[in-house]
Amino acid sequence: MPYFNLGSAAQLYYEDCGTGQPIIFIHGVWMSSRFFEPQYTALSDRFRVIALDLRGHGRSTHTPAGHTVPTYAQDLRAFIQGLALDDVILAGWSMGAFVIWDYVKQFGTAGIKGTIVIDESASDFKWPDWSYGFADLPTLTHILATVQTARPDFVNALIGLMFKDAPDATAHRWMFDEITRLPESIATAILFDQTLQDYRPVLAQVDVPTLLCFGRDEKLIPVAAGEHLAQALPQARLVVFEESSHCPFMEEPERFNREVAAFVQGLG
C-alpha cells in the first residue's frame, strides 16, 4: 500500500490510479479515500486519479496532533511537492473543500489548474451574517459531547443524512467502520476546528476554474450555499444532482464522473 512520509508528523495513505492529468480527491471530515472508489476505475482510464487519507483519517497515521484545516492544507502541499505534481485539479468533498481554500489562502493557486467543490458551503458555522452553516455553538457543543459519549448512534444517523436514499446494510457497515477508524479525540478536535472556519474572504483568491457539485436533497448542505459560491468564486459553474444529497459522486457516480471528465478536458 502506498504511503507518503511526512516525517515525524504522519504517514499519509493514498490511492494512485491511471496516468495523465492529475486529479486529487480530498475527503470530508472523518471520511477517507475509500469513499472515492467509484472514481478510481471510471476516471483513471483518462486521468491520474489520486485520493489520500488526511492525517488521522482512514489508513493514515492516527497522530494526536495537527488536526486543523490549515495543517491539513500544509500536508497537502507537502504531498503535491513530494510527488512532483504540477497543474493539478483539486477536488474537495465537504471539509475537503476547506482544505483546498486554506491551501489557496496559504500558498496561492500556482500549480493548480482547477478546483472541484463537492457539497460544501463557505462556512459550516451559523455566523450572524451567514445562515448556510449546519451548527451554532450550542449545536456544535452537543455534537462534540455526543461523539465523546455515544458515537455509534451519531455516526449511524450521520450516514443516513449523507444520502437521499439510505444505503443498503453492506454499504452502511463499511462506511460506519471507515468513519469510526478515528479515535474520538481526533474526531472531535478536527470537527471543532473545521466547523469554525470561514472561507468567505478567501473565495475571491481562487482565480482558477471551479466546478461546483451539489445534491438537491438538503439534509446537510443547501443548494443556496452552492449558488453563493457560484457568485463569489471568480470562475465557477454550479451543477445540481437531483438524486443526491451530500455524496453525488457515490449517489450518481456516472453523471458525476461525466461532469468531472468534461470539466477537466475543458481546461485543455
DRENPA-3360 file (N, C-alpha, C; in nm, 2 decimals, always signed):
BEGIN
1 = MPYFNLGS = +0.09/-0.12/+0.00/+0.00/+0.00/+0.00/+0.09/+0.12/+0.00 ~ +0.06/+0.23/-0.08/+0.14/+0.34/-0.09/+0.12/+0.44/+0.03 ~ +0.23/+0.49/+0.09/+0.22/+0.59/+0.19/+0.31/+0.70/+0.16 ~ +0.27/+0.82/+0.19/+0.36/+0.94/+0.18/+0.41/+0.98/+0.31 ~ +0.54/+1.00/+0.33/+0.60/+1.02/+0.45/+0.61/+1.17/+0.48 ~ +0.54/+1.21/+0.59/+0.55/+1.35/+0.64/+0.65/+1.36/+0.75 ~ +0.75/+1.27/+0.75/+0.85/+1.27/+0.86/+0.79/+1.22/+0.99 ~ +0.82/+1.29/+1.10/+0.77/+1.25/+1.23/+0.63/+1.28/+1.25;
9 = AAQLYYED = +0.57/+1.37/+1.16/+0.43/+1.41/+1.18/+0.33/+1.30/+1.15 ~ +0.35/+1.23/+1.04/+0.25/+1.13/+1.00/+0.29/+1.06/+0.87 ~ +0.22/+0.95/+0.85/+0.23/+0.87/+0.72/+0.09/+0.89/+0.65 ~ +0.09/+0.94/+0.53/-0.04/+0.95/+0.46/-0.06/+0.84/+0.36 ~ -0.17/+0.77/+0.38/-0.21/+0.66/+0.29/-0.27/+0.73/+0.17 ~ -0.25/+0.68/+0.05/-0.31/+0.73/-0.07/-0.33/+0.62/-0.18 ~ -0.43/+0.64/-0.26/-0.45/+0.56/-0.38/-0.41/+0.64/-0.50 ~ -0.35/+0.58/-0.60/-0.29/+0.64/-0.72/-0.32/+0.55/-0.84;
17 = CGTGQPII = -0.41/+0.60/-0.93/-0.45/+0.51/-1.04/-0.45/+0.59/-1.17 ~ -0.40/+0.53/-1.28/-0.40/+0.59/-1.41/-0.28/+0.68/-1.43 ~ -0.29/+0.75/-1.55/-0.18/+0.84/-1.59/-0.24/+0.96/-1.65 ~ -0.16/+1.07/-1.67/-0.21/+1.19/-1.73/-0.24/+1.30/-1.63 ~ -0.34/+1.38/-1.67/-0.38/+1.49/-1.58/-0.41/+1.45/-1.44 ~ -0.34/+1.50/-1.34/-0.36/+1.45/-1.20/-0.49/+1.52/-1.14 ~ -0.57/+1.44/-1.08/-0.69/+1.49/-1.00/-0.67/+1.43/-0.86 ~ -0.66/+1.52/-0.76/-0.65/+1.48/-0.62/-0.78/+1.49/-0.55;
25 = FIHGVWMS = -0.84/+1.38/-0.51/-0.97/+1.39/-0.43/-0.94/+1.39/-0.28 ~ -1.00/+1.49/-0.22/-0.98/+1.51/-0.07/-1.11/+1.49/+0.00 ~ -1.11/+1.40/+0.09/-1.24/+1.36/+0.16/-1.28/+1.46/+0.26 ~ -1.40/+1.44/+0.32/-1.46/+1.52/+0.42/-1.41/+1.47/+0.56 ~ -1.46/+1.55/+0.66/-1.42/+1.52/+0.80/-1.47/+1.38/+0.84 ~ -1.38/+1.30/+0.90/-1.40/+1.16/+0.94/-1.40/+1.06/+0.83 ~ -1.40/+1.10/+0.71/-1.41/+1.01/+0.60/-1.28/+0.96/+0.55 ~ -1.26/+0.91/+0.43/-1.14/+0.86/+0.38/-1.14/+0.85/+0.23;
33 = SRFFEPQY = -1.03/+0.81/+0.17/-1.01/+0.79/+0.03/-1.11/+0.68/-0.02 ~ -1.15/+0.59/+0.06/-1.23/+0.48/+0.02/-1.36/+0.53/-0.04 ~ -1.41/+0.64/+0.00/-1.54/+0.69/-0.05/-1.53/+0.73/-0.20 ~ -1.41/+0.74/-0.25/-1.40/+0.78/-0.39/-1.37/+0.66/-0.48 ~ -1.40/+0.54/-0.44/-1.37/+0.42/-0.52/-1.45/+0.43/-0.65 ~ -1.57/+0.48/-0.66/-1.64/+0.49/-0.79/-1.57/+0.58/-0.89 ~ -1.47/+0.66/-0.85/-1.39/+0.74/-0.94/-1.26/+0.67/-0.99 ~ -1.21/+0.57/-0.91/-1.08/+0.51/-0.94/-1.09/+0.45/-1.08;
41 = TALSDRFR = -1.18/+0.36/-1.11/-1.18/+0.29/-1.24/-1.24/+0.37/-1.35 ~ -1.35/+0.45/-1.31/-1.42/+0.52/-1.42/-1.34/+0.64/-1.48 ~ -1.25/+0.70/-1.40/-1.18/+0.82/-1.45/-1.03/+0.79/-1.47 ~ -0.98/+0.68/-1.42/-0.83/+0.65/-1.43/-0.79/+0.60/-1.57 ~ -0.89/+0.58/-1.66/-0.85/+0.54/-1.80/-0.82/+0.67/-1.88 ~ -0.85/+0.79/-1.82/-0.82/+0.91/-1.89/-0.73/+1.00/-1.81 ~ -0.73/+0.99/-1.68/-0.66/+1.08/-1.59/-0.58/+1.00/-1.48 ~ -0.50/+1.07/-1.42/-0.43/+1.02/-1.30/-0.52/+1.05/-1.18;
49 = VIALDLRG = -0.58/+0.96/-1.12/-0.67/+0.98/-1.01/-0.60/+0.94/-0.88 ~ -0.59/+1.04/-0.79/-0.52/+1.03/-0.66/-0.62/+1.06/-0.55 ~ -0.63/+0.98/-0.45/-0.71/+1.01/-0.33/-0.63/+0.98/-0.21 ~ -0.62/+1.07/-0.12/-0.54/+1.05/+0.00/-0.62/+1.05/+0.13 ~ -0.58/+0.98/+0.23/-0.64/+0.99/+0.36/-0.56/+1.10/+0.44 ~ -0.63/+1.20/+0.48/-0.57/+1.31/+0.56/-0.52/+1.25/+0.69 ~ -0.43/+1.32/+0.75/-0.37/+1.27/+0.88/-0.48/+1.24/+0.98 ~ -0.47/+1.13/+1.05/-0.57/+1.09/+1.14/-0.68/+1.01/+1.09;
57 = HGRSTHTP = -0.70/+1.02/+0.96/-0.82/+0.96/+0.89/-0.78/+0.83/+0.82 ~ -0.88/+0.74/+0.80/-0.86/+0.62/+0.72/-0.74/+0.54/+0.76 ~ -0.65/+0.51/+0.67/-0.53/+0.43/+0.70/-0.41/+0.52/+0.72 ~ -0.42/+0.65/+0.73/-0.31/+0.73/+0.76/-0.28/+0.72/+0.91 ~ -0.17/+0.77/+0.95/-0.13/+0.77/+1.09/-0.23/+0.84/+1.18 ~ -0.27/+0.78/+1.29/-0.36/+0.85/+1.38/-0.28/+0.93/+1.48 ~ -0.21/+1.03/+1.42/-0.12/+1.12/+1.51/-0.21/+1.20/+1.59 ~ -0.17/+1.23/+1.72/-0.26/+1.30/+1.81/-0.26/+1.45/+1.78;
65 = AGHTVPTY = -0.17/+1.50/+1.70/-0.15/+1.65/+1.68/-0.17/+1.69/+1.54 ~ -0.20/+1.82/+1.52/-0.21/+1.87/+1.39/-0.34/+1.87/+1.32 ~ -0.45/+1.85/+1.40/-0.58/+1.83/+1.34/-0.66/+1.96/+1.33 ~ -0.60/+2.05/+1.23/-0.66/+2.17/+1.19/-0.67/+2.17/+1.04 ~ -0.76/+2.25/+0.99/-0.77/+2.26/+0.84/-0.64/+2.32/+0.78 ~ -0.58/+2.43/+0.84/-0.46/+2.48/+0.79/-0.34/+2.38/+0.79 ~ -0.34/+2.29/+0.89/-0.23/+2.19/+0.89/-0.26/+2.08/+0.78 ~ -0.38/+2.05/+0.76/-0.42/+1.95/+0.65/-0.38/+2.01/+0.52;
73 = AQDLRAFI = -0.40/+2.14/+0.50/-0.36/+2.21/+0.38/-0.20/+2.21/+0.36 ~ -0.13/+2.22/+0.47/+0.02/+2.21/+0.46/+0.06/+2.07/+0.43 ~ -0.01/+1.97/+0.48/+0.02/+1.83/+0.44/-0.01/+1.81/+0.30 ~ -0.12/+1.87/+0.24/-0.15/+1.85/+0.10/-0.04/+1.92/+0.02 ~ +0.01/+2.03/+0.06/+0.12/+2.10/-0.01/+0.25/+2.01/-0.01 ~ +0.28/+1.95/+0.10/+0.40/+1.86/+0.10/+0.38/+1.74/+0.01 ~ +0.25/+1.69/+0.01/+0.22/+1.57/-0.07/+0.24/+1.60/-0.22 ~ +0.18/+1.72/-0.26/+0.19/+1.76/-0.40/+0.34/+1.78/-0.44;
81 = QGLALDDV = +0.42/+1.84/-0.36/+0.56/+1.86/-0.39/+0.64/+1.73/-0.38 ~ +0.60/+1.65/-0.29/+0.67/+1.52/-0.28/+0.65/+1.43/-0.39 ~ +0.53/+1.43/-0.45/+0.50/+1.35/-0.57/+0.54/+1.43/-0.70 ~ +0.59/+1.55/-0.69/+0.63/+1.63/-0.80/+0.52/+1.65/-0.90 ~ +0.40/+1.69/-0.85/+0.28/+1.71/-0.93/+0.27/+1.85/-0.97 ~ +0.22/+1.88/-1.09/+0.20/+2.02/-1.13/+0.07/+2.03/-1.21 ~ +0.01/+2.15/-1.22/-0.11/+2.17/-1.29/-0.22/+2.07/-1.24 ~ -0.23/+2.05/-1.11/-0.32/+1.96/-1.05/-0.47/+2.01/-1.05;
89 = ILAGWSMG = -0.56/+1.92/-1.05/-0.70/+1.95/-1.02/-0.73/+1.91/-0.88 ~ -0.77/+2.00/-0.79/-0.80/+1.96/-0.65/-0.95/+1.95/-0.64 ~ -1.00/+1.83/-0.60/-1.14/+1.80/-0.58/-1.17/+1.78/-0.43 ~ -1.24/+1.87/-0.37/-1.27/+1.86/-0.23/-1.41/+1.83/-0.20 ~ -1.44/+1.73/-0.12/-1.57/+1.70/-0.08/-1.59/+1.74/+0.07 ~ -1.69/+1.82/+0.09/-1.73/+1.86/+0.23/-1.60/+1.94/+0.29 ~ -1.55/+1.89/+0.40/-1.43/+1.96/+0.46/-1.31/+1.96/+0.36 ~ -1.31/+1.87/+0.26/-1.20/+1.87/+0.16/-1.20/+2.00/+0.09;
97 = AFVIWDYV = -1.32/+2.06/+0.07/-1.32/+2.20/+0.00/-1.25/+2.30/+0.09 ~ -1.27/+2.29/+0.22/-1.20/+2.38/+0.32/-1.05/+2.36/+0.30 ~ -1.00/+2.24/+0.29/-0.86/+2.22/+0.27/-0.81/+2.29/+0.15 ~ -0.88/+2.28/+0.04/-0.85/+2.35/-0.08/-0.84/+2.50/-0.06 ~ -0.94/+2.56/+0.00/-0.94/+2.70/+0.02/-0.83/+2.75/+0.11 ~ -0.80/+2.66/+0.21/-0.69/+2.70/+0.30/-0.56/+2.69/+0.23 ~ -0.55/+2.59/+0.14/-0.43/+2.58/+0.06/-0.41/+2.71/-0.02 ~ -0.52/+2.76/-0.09/-0.51/+2.88/-0.16/-0.47/+3.00/-0.07;
105 = KQFGTAGI = -0.53/+3.00/+0.04/-0.50/+3.11/+0.14/-0.36/+3.12/+0.18 ~ -0.30/+3.00/+0.20/-0.16/+2.99/+0.24/-0.06/+3.00/+0.12 ~ -0.09/+2.94/+0.01/+0.01/+2.91/-0.10/-0.03/+2.97/-0.23 ~ -0.15/+3.02/-0.25/-0.20/+3.07/-0.38/-0.24/+2.96/-0.47 ~ -0.25/+2.99/-0.60/-0.30/+2.89/-0.69/-0.20/+2.85/-0.79 ~ -0.07/+2.88/-0.77/+0.03/+2.84/-0.86/+0.04/+2.68/-0.86 ~ +0.04/+2.62/-0.97/+0.04/+2.48/-0.98/-0.09/+2.41/-0.97 ~ -0.20/+2.49/-0.95/-0.34/+2.44/-0.95/-0.40/+2.48/-1.08;
113 = KGTIVIDE = -0.46/+2.38/-1.15/-0.52/+2.41/-1.28/-0.67/+2.43/-1.27 ~ -0.73/+2.38/-1.17/-0.87/+2.40/-1.14/-0.91/+2.33/-1.01 ~ -1.03/+2.36/-0.96/-1.08/+2.30/-0.84/-1.22/+2.25/-0.86 ~ -1.26/+2.15/-0.78/-1.39/+2.09/-0.78/-1.44/+2.09/-0.64 ~ -1.55/+2.15/-0.61/-1.61/+2.16/-0.48/-1.73/+2.07/-0.47 ~ -1.74/+1.98/-0.38/-1.85/+1.88/-0.37/-1.93/+1.91/-0.24 ~ -2.04/+1.97/-0.25/-2.14/+1.98/-0.15/-2.08/+2.04/-0.02 ~ -2.03/+2.16/-0.03/-1.98/+2.24/+0.09/-2.01/+2.38/+0.07;
121 = SASDFKWP = -2.03/+2.45/+0.18/-2.06/+2.59/+0.18/-1.93/+2.66/+0.23 ~ -1.93/+2.79/+0.22/-1.81/+2.87/+0.26/-1.77/+2.86/+0.40 ~ -1.87/+2.82/+0.49/-1.85/+2.80/+0.63/-1.96/+2.71/+0.68 ~ -1.92/+2.62/+0.77/-2.02/+2.53/+0.83/-2.08/+2.59/+0.96 ~ -2.04/+2.71/+1.00/-2.09/+2.77/+1.12/-2.20/+2.87/+1.09 ~ -2.29/+2.88/+1.17/-2.40/+2.98/+1.16/-2.36/+3.11/+1.22 ~ -2.29/+3.19/+1.14/-2.24/+3.32/+1.19/-2.37/+3.42/+1.18 ~ -2.36/+3.53/+1.25/-2.47/+3.62/+1.25/-2.51/+3.67/+1.11;
129 = DWSYGFAD = -2.42/+3.67/+1.01/-2.45/+3.71/+0.88/-2.44/+3.60/+0.78 ~ -2.45/+3.47/+0.83/-2.43/+3.35/+0.74/-2.53/+3.24/+0.79 ~ -2.63/+3.21/+0.71/-2.73/+3.12/+0.75/-2.72/+2.98/+0.69 ~ -2.61/+2.96/+0.61/-2.60/+2.83/+0.54/-2.51/+2.73/+0.62 ~ -2.47/+2.76/+0.74/-2.40/+2.67/+0.82/-2.49/+2.56/+0.88 ~ -2.43/+2.45/+0.93/-2.52/+2.35/+0.99/-2.52/+2.36/+1.14 ~ -2.44/+2.44/+1.20/-2.43/+2.44/+1.35/-2.40/+2.58/+1.41 ~ -2.48/+2.61/+1.51/-2.44/+2.72/+1.60/-2.36/+2.66/+1.72;
137 = LPTLTHIL = -2.32/+2.75/+1.81/-2.23/+2.70/+1.92/-2.30/+2.59/+2.00 ~ -2.42/+2.61/+2.05/-2.49/+2.50/+2.13/-2.50/+2.37/+2.05 ~ -2.53/+2.38/+1.92/-2.54/+2.26/+1.84/-2.40/+2.19/+1.83 ~ -2.30/+2.27/+1.80/-2.17/+2.21/+1.79/-2.12/+2.15/+1.92 ~ -2.15/+2.22/+2.03/-2.11/+2.16/+2.17/-2.18/+2.03/+2.19 ~ -2.31/+2.02/+2.16/-2.38/+1.90/+2.17/-2.32/+1.79/+2.09 ~ -2.29/+1.82/+1.96/-2.23/+1.71/+1.88/-2.10/+1.66/+1.93 ~ -2.01/+1.75/+1.97/-1.89/+1.71/+2.03/-1.90/+1.62/+2.15;
145 = ATVQTARP = -2.00/+1.66/+2.24/-2.02/+1.57/+2.36/-2.07/+1.44/+2.32 ~ -2.16/+1.44/+2.22/-2.22/+1.31/+2.17/-2.11/+1.22/+2.11 ~ -2.02/+1.28/+2.03/-1.92/+1.20/+1.97/-1.83/+1.13/+2.08 ~ -1.81/+1.21/+2.19/-1.73/+1.15/+2.30/-1.80/+1.04/+2.38 ~ -1.94/+1.05/+2.39/-2.01/+0.96/+2.48/-2.10/+0.86/+2.41 ~ -2.14/+0.89/+2.28/-2.23/+0.80/+2.21/-2.21/+0.80/+2.06 ~ -2.08/+0.78/+2.02/-2.05/+0.80/+1.88/-2.13/+0.70/+1.79 ~ -2.14/+0.57/+1.82/-2.21/+0.49/+1.72/-2.34/+0.54/+1.68;
153 = DFVNALIG = -2.43/+0.58/+1.77/-2.56/+0.63/+1.74/-2.55/+0.75/+1.65 ~ -2.45/+0.84/+1.68/-2.44/+0.96/+1.60/-2.39/+0.93/+1.45 ~ -2.30/+0.84/+1.44/-2.24/+0.81/+1.31/-2.35/+0.74/+1.23 ~ -2.43/+0.65/+1.29/-2.54/+0.58/+1.21/-2.64/+0.69/+1.16 ~ -2.67/+0.79/+1.24/-2.76/+0.89/+1.19/-2.69/+0.98/+1.09 ~ -2.57/+1.01/+1.10/-2.50/+1.09/+1.00/-2.50/+1.02/+0.86 ~ -2.47/+0.89/+0.86/-2.47/+0.82/+0.73/-2.61/+0.83/+0.66 ~ -2.71/+0.83/+0.74/-2.85/+0.85/+0.68/-2.86/+0.99/+0.62;
161 = LMFKDAPD = -2.81/+1.09/+0.69/-2.82/+1.23/+0.64/-2.73/+1.25/+0.51 ~ -2.63/+1.17/+0.49/-2.54/+1.19/+0.38/-2.60/+1.15/+0.24 ~ -2.71/+1.07/+0.24/-2.76/+1.02/+0.12/-2.91/+1.05/+0.11 ~ -2.96/+1.07/-0.01/-3.10/+1.10/-0.04/-3.18/+0.97/+0.00 ~ -3.13/+0.86/-0.05/-3.19/+0.73/-0.02/-3.09/+0.65/+0.06 ~ -3.14/+0.59/+0.17/-3.05/+0.52/+0.26/-2.97/+0.41/+0.19 ~ -2.84/+0.40/+0.22/-2.76/+0.29/+0.16/-2.80/+0.16/+0.22 ~ -2.77/+0.05/+0.14/-2.80/-0.08/+0.19/-2.71/-0.12/+0.31;
169 = ATAHRWMF = -2.74/-0.23/+0.38/-2.68/-0.26/+0.50/-2.53/-0.29/+0.49 ~ -2.49/-0.34/+0.37/-2.34/-0.37/+0.35/-2.27/-0.24/+0.33 ~ -2.32/-0.14/+0.25/-2.26/-0.01/+0.24/-2.26/+0.06/+0.37 ~ -2.37/+0.06/+0.44/-2.37/+0.13/+0.57/-2.27/+0.08/+0.66 ~ -2.24/-0.05/+0.66/-2.15/-0.11/+0.75/-2.00/-0.07/+0.72 ~ -1.96/-0.07/+0.59/-1.83/-0.03/+0.57/-1.81/+0.12/+0.59 ~ -1.91/+0.20/+0.56/-1.89/+0.34/+0.59/-1.88/+0.37/+0.74 ~ -1.96/+0.30/+0.82/-1.95/+0.31/+0.97/-1.81/+0.27/+1.01;
177 = DEITRLPE = -1.76/+0.16/+0.96/-1.63/+0.12/+1.00/-1.52/+0.22/+0.96 ~ -1.54/+0.27/+0.85/-1.44/+0.37/+0.80/-1.44/+0.50/+0.88 ~ -1.56/+0.55/+0.91/-1.57/+0.67/+0.98/-1.52/+0.66/+1.13 ~ -1.54/+0.54/+1.18/-1.50/+0.52/+1.32/-1.36/+0.47/+1.34 ~ -1.28/+0.47/+1.23/-1.14/+0.44/+1.25/-1.07/+0.54/+1.33 ~ -1.12/+0.67/+1.33/-1.06/+0.78/+1.40/-1.09/+0.76/+1.55 ~ -0.99/+0.78/+1.64/-1.02/+0.79/+1.78/-1.11/+0.91/+1.80 ~ -1.19/+0.90/+1.91/-1.29/+1.01/+1.94/-1.21/+1.14/+1.96;
185 = SIATAILF = -1.09/+1.14/+2.01/-1.02/+1.26/+2.04/-0.98/+1.33/+1.91 ~ -0.94/+1.26/+1.81/-0.92/+1.32/+1.68/-1.04/+1.37/+1.61 ~ -1.15/+1.29/+1.62/-1.28/+1.32/+1.56/-1.33/+1.46/+1.61 ~ -1.33/+1.47/+1.74/-1.38/+1.60/+1.80/-1.29/+1.72/+1.77 ~ -1.16/+1.69/+1.77/-1.06/+1.80/+1.75/-1.08/+1.86/+1.61 ~ -1.09/+1.78/+1.51/-1.10/+1.83/+1.37/-1.24/+1.88/+1.35 ~ -1.34/+1.82/+1.40/-1.48/+1.88/+1.38/-1.49/+2.02/+1.44 ~ -1.43/+2.04/+1.56/-1.44/+2.17/+1.61/-1.37/+2.27/+1.53;
193 = DQTLQDYR = -1.25/+2.24/+1.48/-1.17/+2.33/+1.40/-1.24/+2.36/+1.27 ~ -1.28/+2.26/+1.20/-1.33/+2.28/+1.06/-1.47/+2.36/+1.07 ~ -1.55/+2.33/+1.17/-1.68/+2.40/+1.18/-1.66/+2.55/+1.20 ~ -1.56/+2.59/+1.27/-1.54/+2.73/+1.30/-1.46/+2.81/+1.19 ~ -1.42/+2.74/+1.08/-1.36/+2.81/+0.97/-1.46/+2.89/+0.89 ~ -1.41/+3.00/+0.83/-1.49/+3.08/+0.75/-1.41/+3.12/+0.63 ~ -1.44/+3.07/+0.51/-1.36/+3.09/+0.39/-1.42/+3.19/+0.30 ~ -1.52/+3.27/+0.34/-1.58/+3.37/+0.25/-1.48/+3.47/+0.21;
201 = PVLAQVDV = -1.38/+3.51/+0.29/-1.29/+3.61/+0.25/-1.18/+3.56/+0.15 ~ -1.17/+3.42/+0.14/-1.07/+3.36/+0.06/-1.12/+3.34/-0.09 ~ -1.25/+3.33/-0.11/-1.31/+3.28/-0.23/-1.26/+3.36/-0.35 ~ -1.25/+3.49/-0.34/-1.20/+3.58/-0.45/-1.06/+3.55/-0.49 ~ -0.98/+3.48/-0.41/-0.85/+3.44/-0.44/-0.84/+3.32/-0.53 ~ -0.95/+3.24/-0.54/-0.95/+3.12/-0.62/-0.96/+3.16/-0.77 ~ -0.85/+3.20/-0.83/-0.86/+3.25/-0.96/-0.83/+3.15/-1.07 ~ -0.89/+3.03/-1.05/-0.88/+2.92/-1.15/-1.03/+2.87/-1.16;
209 = PTLLCFGR = -1.06/+2.80/-1.27/-1.20/+2.75/-1.29/-1.24/+2.65/-1.18 ~ -1.36/+2.66/-1.14/-1.42/+2.57/-1.04/-1.55/+2.50/-1.08 ~ -1.56/+2.37/-1.06/-1.68/+2.30/-1.08/-1.75/+2.28/-0.95 ~ -1.87/+2.32/-0.93/-1.94/+2.30/-0.81/-2.05/+2.19/-0.82 ~ -2.04/+2.09/-0.74/-2.13/+1.97/-0.75/-2.21/+1.96/-0.62 ~ -2.34/+1.99/-0.63/-2.43/+1.99/-0.51/-2.54/+1.90/-0.53 ~ -2.58/+1.83/-0.42/-2.70/+1.75/-0.42/-2.83/+1.83/-0.40 ~ -2.93/+1.79/-0.47/-3.06/+1.87/-0.45/-3.12/+1.84/-0.31;
217 = DEKLIPVA = -3.10/+1.72/-0.26/-3.16/+1.69/-0.13/-3.07/+1.76/-0.02 ~ -3.14/+1.84/+0.07/-3.07/+1.93/+0.15/-3.06/+1.89/+0.30 ~ -3.04/+1.76/+0.32/-3.03/+1.72/+0.46/-2.91/+1.78/+0.53 ~ -2.80/+1.81/+0.46/-2.68/+1.87/+0.52/-2.65/+2.00/+0.47 ~ -2.63/+2.02/+0.34/-2.59/+2.14/+0.28/-2.69/+2.19/+0.18 ~ -2.74/+2.32/+0.19/-2.84/+2.37/+0.10/-2.78/+2.41/-0.04 ~ -2.86/+2.39/-0.14/-2.82/+2.43/-0.27/-2.78/+2.58/-0.28 ~ -2.85/+2.66/-0.20/-2.82/+2.80/-0.19/-2.68/+2.83/-0.16;
225 = AGEHLAQA = -2.62/+2.74/-0.08/-2.47/+2.76/-0.05/-2.39/+2.74/-0.18 ~ -2.43/+2.65/-0.26/-2.36/+2.64/-0.39/-2.39/+2.76/-0.48 ~ -2.51/+2.81/-0.48/-2.54/+2.93/-0.56/-2.45/+3.05/-0.51 ~ -2.43/+3.06/-0.38/-2.35/+3.16/-0.32/-2.21/+3.15/-0.38 ~ -2.15/+3.02/-0.38/-2.02/+3.00/-0.43/-2.01/+3.04/-0.58 ~ -2.12/+3.00/-0.65/-2.11/+3.03/-0.80/-2.10/+3.18/-0.82 ~ -2.15/+3.26/-0.73/-2.14/+3.41/-0.74/-2.01/+3.46/-0.69 ~ -1.96/+3.40/-0.58/-1.84/+3.45/-0.51/-1.71/+3.41/-0.57;
233 = LPQARLVV = -1.71/+3.29/-0.63/-1.58/+3.24/-0.70/-1.57/+3.31/-0.83 ~ -1.45/+3.35/-0.87/-1.44/+3.42/-1.00/-1.48/+3.34/-1.12 ~ -1.45/+3.21/-1.12/-1.48/+3.13/-1.24/-1.54/+3.00/-1.20 ~ -1.67/+3.00/-1.17/-1.74/+2.88/-1.12/-1.86/+2.85/-1.20 ~ -1.89/+2.72/-1.20/-2.01/+2.67/-1.26/-2.08/+2.57/-1.17 ~ -2.21/+2.59/-1.14/-2.28/+2.50/-1.05/-2.35/+2.39/-1.12 ~ -2.34/+2.27/-1.08/-2.42/+2.15/-1.13/-2.49/+2.09/-1.01 ~ -2.62/+2.08/-1.02/-2.70/+2.02/-0.92/-2.74/+1.88/-0.96;
241 = FEESSHCP = -2.72/+1.79/-0.86/-2.76/+1.65/-0.88/-2.89/+1.62/-0.82 ~ -2.99/+1.59/-0.90/-3.13/+1.58/-0.85/-3.15/+1.46/-0.76 ~ -3.08/+1.36/-0.77/-3.10/+1.24/-0.70/-3.00/+1.21/-0.59 ~ -2.93/+1.32/-0.54/-2.83/+1.31/-0.44/-2.85/+1.40/-0.33 ~ -2.78/+1.37/-0.22/-2.77/+1.45/-0.10/-2.63/+1.51/-0.09 ~ -2.55/+1.45/+0.00/-2.42/+1.50/+0.03/-2.31/+1.43/-0.05 ~ -2.35/+1.32/-0.12/-2.24/+1.24/-0.19/-2.28/+1.21/-0.33 ~ -2.29/+1.31/-0.42/-2.32/+1.29/-0.56/-2.23/+1.20/-0.63;
249 = FMEEPERF = -2.10/+1.19/-0.59/-2.00/+1.10/-0.65/-2.03/+0.96/-0.62 ~ -2.11/+0.93/-0.52/-2.15/+0.79/-0.49/-2.29/+0.77/-0.53 ~ -2.38/+0.87/-0.51/-2.52/+0.85/-0.54/-2.55/+0.85/-0.69 ~ -2.48/+0.94/-0.76/-2.50/+0.95/-0.91/-2.36/+0.94/-0.97 ~ -2.29/+0.83/-0.96/-2.15/+0.83/-1.00/-2.12/+0.85/-1.15 ~ -2.21/+0.79/-1.23/-2.19/+0.80/-1.37/-2.20/+0.95/-1.42 ~ -2.31/+1.02/-1.37/-2.32/+1.16/-1.41/-2.20/+1.24/-1.35 ~ -2.17/+1.21/-1.23/-2.06/+1.29/-1.16/-1.93/+1.27/-1.24;
257 = NREVAAFV = -1.90/+1.15/-1.28/-1.78/+1.12/-1.35/-1.78/+1.19/-1.49 ~ -1.89/+1.19/-1.55/-1.90/+1.26/-1.68/-1.88/+1.41/-1.66 ~ -1.94/+1.47/-1.56/-1.92/+1.61/-1.53/-1.78/+1.65/-1.50 ~ -1.71/+1.56/-1.42/-1.57/+1.59/-1.39/-1.48/+1.57/-1.51 ~ -1.51/+1.47/-1.59/-1.43/+1.45/-1.71/-1.44/+1.57/-1.81 ~ -1.57/+1.61/-1.83/-1.59/+1.73/-1.92/-1.52/+1.85/-1.87 ~ -1.53/+1.87/-1.74/-1.47/+1.99/-1.68/-1.31/+1.99/-1.70 ~ -1.25/+1.87/-1.67/-1.11/+1.86/-1.68/-1.06/+1.88/-1.82;
265 = QGLG = -1.13/+1.81/-1.91/-1.10/+1.82/-2.05/-1.12/+1.96/-2.11 ~ -1.22/+2.03/-2.05/-1.24/+2.17/-2.10/-1.13/+2.26/-2.06 ~ -1.05/+2.22/-1.96/-0.94/+2.31/-1.92/-0.82/+2.30/-2.01 ~ -0.82/+2.20/-2.10/-0.71/+2.19/-2.20/-0.60/+2.11/-2.15;
% end
